[in-house]
Amino acid sequence: MHFVSSGIAILSEEAAAQSSQVSPYVFGAFAFVALTALLVLVMMIKVGD
């Protein structure tokens, strides 16, 4: 989990350093999809137990 958090922090810093070439909406959509996929994965693991 720490790896994902540090990866997001690095990506956000790089986006800021490049004068925000990536649209905030694109970054938000990517983060939303990633978190939703993580939620589904965790729910599948919990249901399996």
N, C-alpha and C positions, 0 to 999 in steps of 0.2 A: 504494500500500500504506500509505503514511503517513496518507493521508486516512481509510482504514478504521480504523487504530489510534487516531487522534485522535477519530474519531466514537465509537468504543467507549468511550474514556476520558470523553468528554463525557456520554454516556448513563449511564455508571456513576456519575459525579459527580451528575448530575441525580437519579438514582434514590436516591442516598444523601441528597441534600438534601430530597427529598420524603418522608423517613422510610420509605424502602423500600416504597412502595406496590406496586411491581412485585415479584412473587414471585421469589426467587432461582432457582427451578426454571424459571420462564418465561424469565428472562434467559439461563440456562444452555442451555436448549433452543434459543433463538434463536441464541446464539453457536455451538452445535454445528451447527445447520443451515447457518448462514452459512459456517462453516469447511469443512464438507463440500461445499457448493456451490463454494467456491473451489478446493478440492482437485480436484473433478471437472473444473472449467474448466481448471486447469493441466494435468491429465492429458490432456485433449482437445487442448490446444495442443501438448503434447510429442509425442503420437501423430501429429498432423498433420505434423510436421516430418520 
